[in-house]
Amino acid sequence: MKALVFGGSGKIGSAVAWDLAKDKDVEVVGITGRREEALQETKKWIGSEKIVLHAIDLTDRESALRLMEKYDVGALTLPDRRRSYKTAHFAIEAGLNIVDTLEEYHRRPDAYETEGLELPNGMTLNEYGDWLHQTAIANGVTFLDGMGFAPGLSNVTVGQAIRKMDTVESAVARVGGIPAKEFAKNHPLKYMITWAFEHVLREYMIKLNVVKNGRVVEVPAIEDRETFRFTKFGQDEELQCAVTPGMPSFIFSRPELKEFAEKTVRWPGHFPGIDTLKECGLLDLQPHDFNGHRVVPREFLLSLITPKLRAREGETDVCVMYNTVKGKKKGKDMKIEHFMWDQADKKNGISSMMRATGYPIAIGAKLLLEGAITEKGIVPPEDAIDGTLYDRFMNDLKARGIEVLEVVEES
């Protein structure tokens, strides 16, 4: 079995490769990147002879197809839509089963801030998504779409909760990566970069779909804020969350929901700080004239704030999940909640975000390698991971030290 990790020199990609390289059934783990030096550093960190380096421009079709022919499965951990969609497109063309962590549903690509996504001539966004799906089916490709932390683990747990009910009314997923509490004060916005911060800001600025009163409605990001206390796993912390576009597949895969939203979790005070940046125009993408120069406010802000948000020596992060699904079972009200409080692996130098995102991708890739997921086309995690696969998925996470608590209440 040979697995190829696209973007394998990044934080999430390196965690995927690290996990796959430890699997006795995986013979080769290829990692791609543009810089040979970064790839060499990743291979040294992983410390496995299974790692094979591929310095490649993935937007070059012929080079990408030749590389994909050498592997049995691909895992996409790419940082923007242009490269992610191109790589997915080429993989489908090559007949390569893939798992992708991108925080959107490829059947219905986000309409806002598409990051250079290139559409085939004459196709709309939605037509392109459907074309990818139908082409994958025709080529016998399984595209496990949106597998990581959120989307990914959040989809799997919410999907399982829905399956346990006769009818479902509402589902809210509250998920996020935050600095460990003692380090939050060291950084602006009480935030620490755990993945590409430009994507975080994008998620704060776009519009997204949620379900309210049985209707799909478009709302601005980081609205519908909620304060809650997290009291599981020996914790007692006040946290806040607000809507973001992290699990869009549910709009299409679970149309029976009367209420649905995914919310990003942060420490109190974070969202008001973002509000101020918005009000000042510092998150705008429209260029601004300044002393004869054209300056993009968000890009300028990123250049200033990114160094201040990077983890300092010894600082670690936490990934939080608190999902609530409500419905009925045998005529009685039922509520199922899933909780997670995951901390960094200090011994191996793996952040919690690398764990919570990278390990589900690696597990998904292994399931594709084994042919355990048989549905073809673009398949969201809530459809792909069910029944015995759900049990295996959760047990595999537990074996990696990621604990998810399920609480069921009936009345």
Beta strands, then each sheet from edge to edge (+ up, - down):
strand 1: 2-6
strand 2: 28-33
strand 3: 51-55
strand 4: 73-76
strand 5: 97-100
strand 6: 142-145
strand 7: 167-179
strand 8: 207-212
strand 9: 215-220
strand 10: 226-230
strand 11: 237-243
strand 12: 259-266
strand 13: 288-290
strand 14: 293-295
strand 15: 317-329
strand 16: 332-343
strand 17: 377-379
strand 18: 405-410
sheet 1: 3+ 2+ 1+ 4+ 5+ 6+ 17+
sheet 2: 10+ 11- 12+ 7+ 15- 16+ 18-
sheet 3: 8+ 9-
sheet 4: 13+ 14-
end
